[in-house]
Amino acid sequence: MMKQWWRHIEQWQYALPIQPVSELFIRSMYGVLLWSTIKLSTMGEVIWGSDSIHQLYDPYTNIDRFAMLLNNEAIRPYWWVFVGLFAVLLLLGVFDKHNFITRTLVAYLFVVLHYGNVEISTGGHHLTQQLLFFHILLFRVDEHNESQWAALRRFIHHSSFYAIWLQIGIMYLVAGYWKVLGTTWPDGTAMLLTLSYKEFGFPWIADSLKENNTLLWISNHIVFAYQLLFIVLIWIKSIRPYFLSIGLIFHLSIAFIVGITDFGLLMVASYAIFVAPGTAKKVLGGSLKSQVVGLNRN
């Protein structure tokens, strides 16, 4: 039985080529998170400190209370320790200095900071929390190592890699499902309403949109269909780049037109997981280490 199990593990690692995609994904996510953390730290006292409007909430008594450390009045004044360590780990990761322990710390610190002031979080932050969990298991294994231990690590990597794909797909499917239950997305007016919020976007755009038009109606339904079909169409390699371009335009628009910058950029960074291995290798160039996550026997 064990021999058969190991054989399956070895066959799967050989079936997939060397992929620098995981590294590009990690660096992309870390880059956006580093920018966001530095930005938020300039007003850290308002977000996590003594001047925060956040209502402290810590109902937990078991191990899960460690996720709520910044809801503790005695710990909250030291928010800068959590932010500083988080930023340092992100910076190191951007320059390829990360391992299982540092990735675990990054995922944990993100949770602590997230629950330290959930009022400023977006859907992108909630998704990032889940993706950072899976990124812990994106092990790097020497390409010449063919031991059973290396095979197991590759198996775990590949499972986590595609778990990230599924997580993003599920997120879109759930978002699309709840849109179906509403009225503004099915009737084509959601885009108009979104761009009409002056609090986030550009007032001149809101002032110029007096009523729905054909472009907004078409854009509305393209995004609507994109979210509902993503979890299926993302697996079709031939259309993947063209299909993902819809999402990129959508999330860049959220970042720079709607004005919800963190959400838009976090979503764009997460798309690095879908980049073709060859493209990712070119992007990383000479910074890609020889320790990679697949074997190529050709």
C-alpha positions as CSV (number, residue, x, y, z in Angstrom):
1,M,0.0,0.0,0.0
2,M,2.7,2.5,1.0
3,K,4.7,1.6,-2.2
4,Q,1.7,2.4,-4.3
5,W,1.2,5.7,-2.5
6,W,4.8,6.8,-3.1
7,R,4.4,5.8,-6.7
8,H,1.4,8.1,-7.1
9,I,3.4,10.9,-5.5
10,E,6.4,10.4,-7.7
11,Q,4.3,10.2,-10.9
12,W,2.5,13.5,-10.1
13,Q,5.7,15.4,-9.5
14,Y,7.2,14.2,-12.8
15,A,4.0,15.0,-14.7
16,L,4.4,18.7,-13.9
17,P,7.3,20.8,-15.2
18,I,9.5,23.0,-13.2
19,Q,7.4,26.0,-12.1
20,P,8.6,29.3,-10.9
21,V,5.0,30.4,-10.7
22,S,4.8,29.9,-6.9
23,E,7.7,32.2,-6.4
24,L,6.2,34.9,-8.6
25,F,2.9,34.6,-6.7
26,I,4.6,34.9,-3.3
27,R,6.7,38.0,-4.4
28,S,3.6,39.6,-6.0
29,M,1.5,39.2,-2.9
30,Y,4.3,40.3,-0.6
31,G,4.9,43.3,-2.7
32,V,1.4,44.6,-2.5
33,L,1.1,43.7,1.2
34,L,4.3,45.6,1.9
35,W,3.0,48.7,0.1
36,S,-0.3,48.4,2.0
37,T,1.4,47.9,5.4
38,I,3.7,50.9,5.0
39,K,0.8,53.0,3.9
40,L,-1.3,52.0,6.8
41,S,1.5,52.3,9.3
42,T,1.7,56.1,8.7
43,M,-1.7,56.2,10.5
44,G,-1.1,53.2,12.7
45,E,-2.4,54.8,15.9
46,V,-5.7,55.4,14.2
47,I,-5.9,51.9,12.8
48,W,-4.4,49.7,15.5
49,G,-3.4,52.0,18.3
50,S,-5.0,54.0,21.1
51,D,-6.8,56.4,18.7
52,S,-8.5,53.6,16.8
53,I,-12.3,53.5,16.3
54,H,-12.2,49.7,16.3
55,Q,-14.4,48.2,18.9
56,L,-12.3,45.6,20.9
57,Y,-13.8,42.2,20.5
58,D,-12.2,39.1,22.0
59,P,-14.7,36.4,22.9
60,Y,-12.3,33.5,22.5
61,T,-10.7,31.5,25.3
62,N,-8.8,28.7,23.4
63,I,-6.0,28.8,20.9
64,D,-8.0,30.9,18.5
65,R,-7.6,33.9,20.8
66,F,-4.1,34.2,19.5
67,A,-5.6,35.6,16.3
68,M,-7.2,38.4,18.4
69,L,-4.1,39.7,20.2
70,L,-4.6,43.2,19.0
71,N,-8.0,43.2,20.6
72,N,-6.3,43.0,24.0
73,E,-6.0,46.4,25.6
74,A,-2.7,45.5,27.2
75,I,-1.1,44.4,23.9
76,R,-2.7,46.9,21.6
77,P,-0.2,49.7,22.4
78,Y,2.5,47.5,20.9
79,W,0.9,47.3,17.5
80,W,4.1,48.7,15.9
81,V,5.9,45.5,16.9
82,F,3.5,43.3,14.8
83,V,3.5,45.8,11.9
84,G,7.3,46.1,11.9
85,L,8.0,42.4,12.0
86,F,5.4,41.8,9.3
87,A,6.9,44.4,7.0
88,V,10.5,43.0,7.5
89,L,9.3,39.5,6.6
90,L,7.5,40.8,3.6
91,L,10.6,42.7,2.4
92,L,12.8,39.7,2.8
93,G,10.2,37.6,0.9
94,V,10.2,40.0,-2.0
95,F,13.9,39.4,-2.3
96,D,13.4,35.6,-2.2
97,K,14.4,35.2,1.5
98,H,11.6,33.1,2.8
99,N,11.0,29.6,4.1
100,F,8.3,27.5,5.8
101,I,8.8,29.3,9.2
102,T,8.8,32.9,7.7
103,R,5.8,32.1,5.5
104,T,3.9,30.8,8.6
105,L,4.7,34.0,10.5
106,V,3.6,36.1,7.6
107,A,0.2,34.3,7.5
108,Y,-0.2,34.6,11.2
109,L,0.8,38.2,11.5
110,F,-1.6,39.1,8.7
111,V,-4.5,37.5,10.7
112,V,-3.5,39.4,13.8
113,L,-3.4,42.7,12.0
114,H,-6.5,41.9,10.0
115,Y,-8.6,41.2,13.2
116,G,-6.9,44.1,14.9
117,N,-9.1,46.4,12.8
118,V,-11.6,44.6,10.5
119,E,-13.3,47.9,9.8
120,I,-10.7,48.7,7.1
121,S,-10.7,45.3,5.5
122,T,-12.1,44.4,2.1
123,G,-13.0,41.2,0.3
124,G,-9.4,41.2,-0.9
125,H,-8.1,41.0,2.7
126,H,-10.4,38.0,3.5
127,L,-9.2,36.2,0.4
128,T,-5.6,37.0,1.2
129,Q,-6.0,35.5,4.6
130,Q,-7.0,32.2,3.0
131,L,-4.3,32.4,0.3
132,L,-1.6,33.0,2.8
133,F,-2.5,29.9,4.6
134,F,-2.0,27.8,1.4
135,H,1.2,29.7,0.6
136,I,2.8,28.3,3.8
137,L,3.0,24.9,2.0
138,L,4.5,26.0,-1.2
139,F,7.7,24.2,-0.4
140,R,10.9,24.6,-2.5
141,V,12.8,21.4,-3.3
142,D,16.1,21.0,-5.0
143,E,15.5,19.9,-8.6
144,H,18.0,17.1,-8.4
145,N,16.5,15.6,-5.3
146,E,14.5,12.5,-6.1
147,S,14.1,11.1,-2.5
148,Q,10.8,10.1,-1.2
149,W,10.9,13.1,1.2
150,A,11.4,15.4,-1.7
151,A,8.6,13.7,-3.6
152,L,6.2,14.3,-0.6
153,R,7.2,18.0,-0.4
154,R,6.5,18.4,-4.1
155,F,3.1,16.7,-3.7
156,I,2.2,19.1,-0.8
157,H,3.4,22.0,-2.9
158,H,1.3,21.0,-6.0
159,S,-1.8,20.4,-3.8
160,S,-1.5,23.8,-2.2
161,F,-0.7,25.4,-5.5
162,Y,-4.0,24.2,-7.0
163,A,-5.9,24.8,-3.8
164,I,-5.1,28.5,-4.4
165,W,-6.6,28.2,-7.8
166,L,-9.7,26.6,-6.3
167,Q,-10.0,29.2,-3.5
168,I,-10.0,32.1,-6.0
169,G,-12.5,30.2,-8.1
170,I,-14.8,29.5,-5.1
171,M,-14.5,33.2,-4.1
172,Y,-15.8,34.3,-7.5
173,L,-18.5,31.6,-7.6
174,V,-19.9,32.7,-4.2
175,A,-19.7,36.4,-5.2
176,G,-21.5,35.6,-8.5
177,Y,-24.1,33.5,-6.6
178,W,-25.0,36.3,-4.3
179,K,-25.2,38.7,-7.2
180,V,-27.8,36.4,-8.8
181,L,-29.9,36.7,-5.7
182,G,-29.8,40.5,-5.9
183,T,-31.3,42.9,-8.5
184,T,-28.7,45.4,-9.6
185,W,-26.3,42.9,-11.3
186,P,-29.0,40.9,-13.1
187,D,-30.7,44.1,-14.3
188,G,-27.4,45.7,-15.4
189,T,-27.3,48.7,-13.1
190,A,-24.6,47.6,-10.7
191,M,-21.7,49.3,-12.6
192,L,-23.6,52.6,-12.6
193,L,-24.3,52.4,-8.9
194,T,-20.7,51.5,-8.1
195,L,-19.2,54.4,-10.0
196,S,-21.7,56.8,-8.5
197,Y,-20.1,56.6,-5.0
198,K,-18.1,59.8,-4.6
199,E,-16.7,58.7,-1.3
200,F,-14.3,56.2,-3.0
201,G,-13.9,57.2,-6.7
202,F,-13.7,60.3,-8.7
203,P,-16.5,62.8,-8.2
204,W,-16.4,64.0,-11.8
205,I,-17.1,60.4,-12.9
206,A,-20.1,60.2,-10.6
207,D,-21.4,63.6,-11.7
208,S,-21.1,62.6,-15.4
209,L,-23.1,59.4,-15.0
210,K,-26.7,60.5,-14.8
211,E,-28.1,57.2,-16.1
212,N,-27.1,53.8,-17.3
213,N,-25.6,53.4,-20.8
214,T,-24.8,50.6,-23.2
215,L,-21.1,50.4,-22.2
216,L,-21.9,50.1,-18.5
217,W,-24.6,47.6,-19.1
218,I,-22.3,45.4,-21.2
219,S,-19.5,45.7,-18.7
220,N,-21.9,44.8,-15.9
221,H,-22.9,41.5,-17.6
222,I,-19.3,40.6,-18.7
223,V,-18.1,40.8,-15.0
224,F,-21.2,39.0,-13.9
225,A,-20.6,36.1,-16.3
226,Y,-16.8,36.2,-15.5
227,Q,-17.4,35.5,-11.8
228,L,-19.9,32.7,-12.4
229,L,-17.8,30.9,-15.0
230,F,-14.3,31.5,-13.6
231,I,-14.1,28.3,-11.6
232,V,-14.7,26.3,-14.8
233,L,-13.0,28.3,-17.6
234,I,-9.8,28.9,-15.7
235,W,-8.8,25.3,-16.3
236,I,-8.9,25.7,-20.1
237,K,-5.3,26.6,-20.9
238,S,-6.0,27.9,-24.5
239,I,-8.3,30.7,-23.3
240,R,-6.8,31.4,-19.9
241,P,-4.7,34.5,-20.8
242,Y,-7.6,36.1,-22.6
243,F,-10.1,35.2,-20.0
244,L,-7.9,36.5,-17.1
245,S,-7.5,39.8,-18.9
246,I,-11.2,40.5,-18.1
247,G,-10.4,40.1,-14.4
248,L,-7.3,42.2,-14.6
249,I,-9.2,45.1,-16.2
250,F,-12.0,44.8,-13.7
251,H,-9.7,44.8,-10.6
252,L,-7.5,47.5,-11.9
253,S,-10.6,49.6,-12.5
254,I,-11.6,48.9,-8.9
255,A,-8.2,50.0,-7.7
256,F,-7.8,53.2,-9.7
257,I,-11.3,54.3,-10.8
258,V,-13.6,53.0,-8.0
259,G,-10.9,53.9,-5.5
260,I,-10.7,50.7,-3.4
261,T,-7.0,50.4,-4.1
262,D,-6.0,47.6,-1.6
263,F,-8.7,45.2,-2.8
264,G,-7.9,45.8,-6.5
265,L,-4.2,45.4,-6.2
266,L,-4.4,42.3,-3.9
267,M,-6.6,40.6,-6.5
268,V,-4.2,41.6,-9.4
269,A,-1.3,40.2,-7.4
270,S,-3.1,36.9,-6.7
271,Y,-3.4,36.4,-10.5
272,A,0.3,35.6,-10.5
273,I,-0.6,32.1,-9.6
274,F,-2.2,31.7,-13.1
275,V,0.9,32.9,-15.0
276,A,2.4,30.3,-17.4
277,P,5.6,28.8,-16.1
278,G,7.7,30.1,-18.9
279,T,6.4,33.6,-18.5
280,A,7.0,33.5,-14.7
281,K,10.6,32.3,-15.3
282,K,11.2,35.2,-17.7
283,V,9.8,37.7,-15.2
284,L,11.9,36.4,-12.3
285,G,15.0,36.2,-14.6
286,G,18.3,35.7,-12.7
287,S,16.7,36.0,-9.3
288,L,15.1,32.5,-9.6
289,K,17.0,30.1,-7.5
290,S,17.9,26.6,-8.5
291,Q,15.6,25.3,-5.7
292,V,12.4,24.9,-7.5
293,V,9.2,22.9,-7.1
294,G,9.1,20.3,-9.8
295,L,11.1,17.8,-11.7
296,N,11.6,17.6,-15.4
297,R,13.0,14.3,-16.6
298,N,13.2,15.3,-20.3
